[in-house]
Amino acid sequence: MTSLNDLIKDSRKIEIRAKGLVDDNLSGEYKTAFKGRGIDFHDLREYLHGDEVRSIDWNTTARTGDPYVKQFVEQRELSIYLAVDITKSINYGSINKSRHHLAALISTVLSLSAARNGDRVGFIFFSNKIEHFAEPQKGQIHCMKILRKLINHDPPPAISNPGACLEFIMKRQKKRSMIFLISDFLGEGFENELKICSHKNDLVAIQIIDPAEIELPTAGKVYVKNPENDKSYLMDTNDKSIQENYKSQRNKWQENLDNIYAPKAYIYTCNSGFIDKDHWIQDPKVGGGRLIGEACHFV
C-alpha cells in the first residue's frame, strides 16, 4: 500500500517539474490564481482626482464638508476544499497508477501548497454520502493527518454521487471558497449541483480517467464486476450492440461533464503526464488561461 511518505516524495518530484508548485518562490503565482474574493474596510482618505465615485463615503463627506473615499484590502485568506471520491471504482487502474493513487497524490500536492501559503484546507471524502469531513484548518499537520485517512480508507460499496458532496459544502460554507472536486465522474445526476456550485465558488473538476474504460475491450464472454455494488455479470464483450451501448453511455457521461462551464483537469492513469497544461486551473471568470506551474510529469 502507498504510504504518505511515498506520496510526499512523489509530490516533491512534481514540485521540481512544475517549477515550484509547492514552493514559496512561486507564492506570487499561487496568490494570483487563488486570491481571496472578499474585501475588508481598511481606512478613509481624502478624495483624489480619478477615484471612483462609488467609493465615496457620503456620511463622512457630509460631516466634514470634504469628499472622502473608503479604502479596502483584499481578504487574502482562502478556504480550500478537497472533495475526493473514495468509492471502489476509484481504486481501479489498468496500466500505471490507480485512480486512488492519483487522487491521493493530487490531494497531497494541492493541500500542502495551500498549507504553505497560509490558507485553510478542508477535506470531504464521499461516496453516495459524506464518508468523512474535516473542517478547513491551517497547517501542514492538519493536512497530513487527513491525507493518512485518505490513503488508508476502506472504500464503501456504493455509487458515487458528487452532487451530494457539493450540496453538503454549499450548506456549510459562509463565503466563496476554492473547491477541487476529484472523481472519475462515471455517472450522472450531479450536473445541476456542479453548475450551481461553480457559480458560487471557484470550482475545479479533476477527472481521473483510465484508458481501459473509454472503450470496452473485445475479450469474448467474461464476468465483469461493478466495484461500486460488488455485483458480477456475464457479458459478451464481442457483441457489437453491447460495445455500442457501452460507448454511447460512456460518451454521454463525458459530454455531460464537458458541457458544464467550469474549469477542469483531465488526468490519465496510463501516461506520465500529471498536469495537463491546456486545462489545469483555469480562471473561471475568463473561461481559461491561468496556470500554476507548467506541465508536470512523474520522474
QUIPE-V112857 format. One record per backbone hydrogen bond with DSSP energy under -0.5 kcal/mol. NH is the residue of the N-H (numbers start at 1). CO is the residue of the C=O. E is the energy in kcal/mol with one decimal. If there is no record, write none. Layout:
BEGIN
nh={NH;NH}
co={CO;CO}
e={E;E}
END
This chain:
BEGIN
nh={7;8;9;10;11;12;13;14;15;16;17;18;19;20;21;23;26;27;30;31;32;33;34;35;40;42;43;45;47;51;55;56;57;58;61;62;63;64;65;69;70;71;73;75;76;80;80;81;82;83;83;84;84;85;86;88;90;91;92;96;97;99;100;102;103;104;105;106;107;108;109;110;111;112;113;114;115;116;117;118;119;120;121;122;123;124;125;126;126;127;131;131;132;134;137;143;144;145;146;147;148;149;150;151;152;153;155;158;161;164;165;166;167;168;169;170;171;172;172;173;178;179;179;180;181;181;182;182;183;183;187;194;195;196;197;198;199;200;201;202;203;204;205;206;206;207;207;208;208;209;209;213;214;215;219;222;222;224;224;226;227;229;230;233;235;235;237;237;239;243;244;245;246;247;248;249;250;251;252;253;254;255;256;257;258;259;260;262;263;265;267;267;269;274;275;276;277;279;280;282;284;286;287;288;293;298}
co={3;4;5;6;7;8;9;10;11;12;13;14;16;15;15;20;23;24;26;27;28;29;30;32;73;71;71;69;67;48;52;53;68;56;57;58;59;60;61;45;55;43;40;38;74;78;120;178;122;81;180;82;124;182;126;156;87;88;89;269;269;92;90;98;99;100;101;102;103;104;105;106;107;108;109;110;111;112;113;115;114;78;137;80;134;82;132;84;124;129;125;129;125;123;121;139;140;141;142;143;144;145;146;147;148;150;153;156;127;161;161;162;163;164;165;166;167;168;169;169;79;177;202;81;179;204;83;180;181;206;185;190;191;192;193;194;195;196;197;177;201;179;263;181;204;205;265;183;206;207;267;210;211;211;217;220;235;222;233;231;225;226;226;224;222;233;220;235;236;239;240;241;242;243;244;245;246;247;248;249;250;251;252;253;254;255;257;260;203;205;207;265;209;296;296;274;275;276;276;279;282;283;283;283;291;272}
e={-1.9;-2.5;-2.2;-2.5;-2.8;-1.9;-1.6;-1.9;-2.0;-1.7;-1.8;-2.3;-1.4;-3.5;-0.6;-1.9;-1.9;-1.8;-2.3;-2.8;-2.1;-2.3;-2.7;-0.6;-3.3;-3.4;-1.3;-1.9;-2.9;-2.4;-1.3;-1.9;-2.6;-1.0;-2.2;-2.5;-2.0;-2.4;-2.0;-2.9;-3.1;-3.2;-2.7;-2.7;-1.2;-0.6;-2.9;-3.1;-2.7;-0.7;-2.8;-0.7;-3.0;-2.5;-2.5;-0.9;-1.5;-1.4;-1.2;-0.5;-1.7;-2.4;-1.5;-2.1;-2.9;-2.5;-2.4;-3.0;-2.2;-2.0;-2.4;-2.6;-2.4;-2.2;-1.8;-2.3;-2.6;-2.3;-0.9;-1.4;-2.4;-1.9;-2.9;-3.4;-1.6;-2.5;-2.6;-2.3;-0.5;-2.6;-2.6;-0.7;-1.7;-2.6;-1.8;-1.4;-3.0;-2.1;-1.8;-2.6;-1.8;-1.1;-1.9;-2.3;-2.1;-0.8;-0.7;-2.0;-2.8;-0.7;-1.1;-2.3;-2.3;-1.9;-2.0;-2.5;-1.9;-1.2;-0.5;-2.4;-2.6;-0.5;-2.6;-2.9;-0.6;-2.5;-3.2;-0.7;-0.6;-2.1;-1.5;-2.1;-2.2;-2.4;-2.7;-2.1;-1.2;-1.5;-1.4;-2.6;-1.0;-2.9;-2.4;-3.2;-0.7;-0.7;-2.7;-1.9;-0.5;-0.6;-3.2;-1.8;-1.2;-0.7;-0.9;-0.6;-2.9;-0.5;-3.1;-2.9;-0.8;-1.3;-2.1;-2.8;-3.1;-0.6;-2.7;-1.0;-1.5;-2.4;-2.8;-2.6;-2.5;-2.4;-2.7;-2.4;-2.7;-2.6;-2.0;-2.2;-2.1;-2.7;-2.3;-1.6;-2.9;-2.3;-1.4;-1.8;-0.6;-2.3;-2.9;-0.6;-2.2;-2.6;-1.0;-0.5;-0.8;-1.8;-2.1;-0.6;-0.7;-1.3;-0.8;-1.5;-0.7;-1.7}
END
